[in-house]
């Protein structure tokens, strides 16, 4: 898996923190890692973006960014309003492929959801994943509404002939309710792909050393971690029963 595309079911579901956790777990396993942020929106020219946040949390990661736009909008809209050149899927694929010749793992982080547009022609992260023939990791939320959005994202990936490698919950609450606990079982059932991790809410606020030490415990072996979905569900059930 030299390239892994990381998408979300929506914005603000924890893609960057999950990307950092995957990077940290891979680094702990002795692999070299690069992260590519295809289009960064909502930050100024000298402000740290998502790729820089991955480096801060995960450590010795090569960070790359194709373009950034000042307004926090979909990349195609942000590029148009800024009067700047948009990013095209083939450019994402080409940069990721080059990074893959120099690293064991390249993480390509999208913007928003899978079908958010990068250019006026309607190019998306899904198109870039298709050009790369890369598996796609879906980051989703824990609570109500997640089953529908996650299933739709996985269906779209399969409809395009892409490989949805699994789902990671981007922010698991410290005090989950009934919906969150049920979704642990229902997400793999409705999507047909495995649940590959659950990152604790607020993990991005941890000190980098603590984040790196904990990251493998949040992710399944498929992502270089030790997390087990069944054991996690049983632990949560025991906590609730106290």
N, C-alpha and C positions, 0 to 999 in steps of 0.2 A: 504494500500500500504506500507507494512513494508520494502520492498526492491524495489528500483527503479534503473534500469541500465541506465547509461547515455553513449550514443555512439555519434559519429560524422559521417558526410558524408565524412570527410577527416581529416587530421591533420590540426592544426592551424585554426580551425573554432570557437574556444571559449568554448570548453567543460569544462575546469577547471573553468572559470569564471561563466559559467552557473551553474555548480555544486555548486559553492560557493553561487550563488544567490538563488538556490533552498534550500540550507542548511540554509541560513540566513532567508528566508521567513518562513521555518518550525520552526526555533528557535523562531522567533517573534510570532508564533502561539502557543508557549508553548510546542513544541515537542522536544524530545531528538534526536540527530542526530549523525550518524557516517558516515565517508566517507572511502571507500576502493579503493585504487589505486592498481589494480591487478598487473601491472608490470610497473615500472618507468624506462624509458630509457633516456640516455643523461645527466645524472647528476652523480657527484661523491659521494662517501660514506658519506661525511659530508655536502653536499649541500642540501638545502631545495627542495623538490619535489612538485608535484602537490597537494598531500594531505596536505602538510604544507601550501601551498598557499590558499587552501580552509579554513583552520583554521585561517590564518591571516586575510582573508577578512570577513569570516562569524562569527567567534567567537568560542564559547564553543562547538566545534565539536570534537568527538573522531576520530583520524586519524589512519589509518592502511595501511600498504603497504606489499605486499607479497614478492616482489623481486625488485631489481634495477640493471641496467646494465649501464656501462659507455658510450656506444656509442648511438647516437640518431637514432636508427634503429627500425624496427619492433621487438617486443619482442623475437620471436623465433630466428631471425637472431642475435640480440644483445646477447642473451644467448649463442648461439653457438660460436660466435666470442670471447666471454669472457671466454669460457670454464666453464660456470656455469650451474646449473640446471635450466631448464625452468619452467615456471608456467603452470599448467594444469587446464582446466576448472573446474574439480571437486574440486580442491583446492580453486578456487575463490568462488564457490558455498558454500563450507563448511564454509569458513571464513565469508562470508556474512550472512549465516544462523545463525552462532553463534552470530555475532554482532546484528542480528535482535532480539535475545532473550533478549538483554540488552538495546535496543534503540527503539524509536518509528519509526524511519526512517533510513534506510541504503542506501546510494548512492554509487553505484559501477561504478567508472569511467574507461572507456576503454582506449585504446591507438590507436590513429589514427581512422580508420573506423571500421565498424562492423565486417568485415571478416579478419582483420589483425590477423596473426597467432601468437599464444602464444607458441606453441611447435612444434616439428617435425612431430607429427601426424596430424597437421592441426587444432588443437583445437582453437576456437575463443571465443570472448565475446558472440556471439550469442549462442554458446553451453552452456556457463555458465548461460545465461539468461534462456535457456530451462530447465536446471537442477533446477534452482530456481523457475521456473514458474513465473518470475517477468516481469512486464511491462517494456518497453524500451522507453526512451525519446531520440529523435533524434535532435542533434544540427547541424545546417546548416549555410551556409553563406547567405548573402543577395542578391548578384549580379548575373551576368550572369553565367550560368552553374549549378546553384543550383537546378533548377527544375529536371533535369535529375538525378543528384546524390542523391537527396532526395527521388525521386520516386523509384529509384532502391533499396535504403536502406529499405524503407518501404515495398516494394514488397518482399524483401528477408525475412524480419521479418515475414510477413504474410505467406509466403511459408513454414516457419518453424513452423507455428502454434503459433507464439509469438504475444504479444499484443503491437503494436506501440501506445503508449498513446498519442503522439502528437509531434509537432515540435516546437523548439525554435530557433530563429535567434540569433546566438552567438555574432554578432557585427553589430549593426544597425548604418549606417553612419550618421554623423551630417548633411550632405548635400546629401541625396539620389537622385540618378538619376532615369530615366524612368524605367529601368529594376528592380531596387530595389522596387519601388513603385508598379509596376505590380506584382511582386512576392508576395507581401502581400496577394493579392487575389488568385494568381495562385497556391501557395504552397498547401493550403488545397484542392484545386480543383483537382490537379494532384495526390496527395497522398491519399486523402480520410480520412485524419486525421486532427484534429484541430491545428491551430497555437496557441501555448500556451505562447507566449511571444516574446519579442525583447529586448535584452540587448544592451544598448548604446555602441558604440565603445569607447574604452578607459576606460570602467567601472572598470577594474582591477587596474587602476592607482589611483582610488579614495582612500581617507583615509578610513580605515576600518569602522569608525563610519558612514561616509557618505554612504558607500556601503551598510551597513546593514539597514540604514534607507530607502534607495531607492529601495532595491531589491524587496520588495513586489509589487511595482508599475511596475516592468518589467515583471511580471509573472501572468498568468491567475489564477482564483480561484482553478482550478484543482491542481495547484502547490503552494497553500497557498497565492496567491497574489490577486491583484485587476485589473490587466491589461485586457483590452477588445480589441479584434482584430478589430472589426468594428469601435469603437471609435478612435483607433489608426490610422486606415487608413483614416478616415475622417479628423482627425487633420493634418496628413501629407498632405492631399489634400488641406486643407485650407492654410497651410504654403506655399505650392508651388504656390498657386493662388495669393499670395500677390505681 
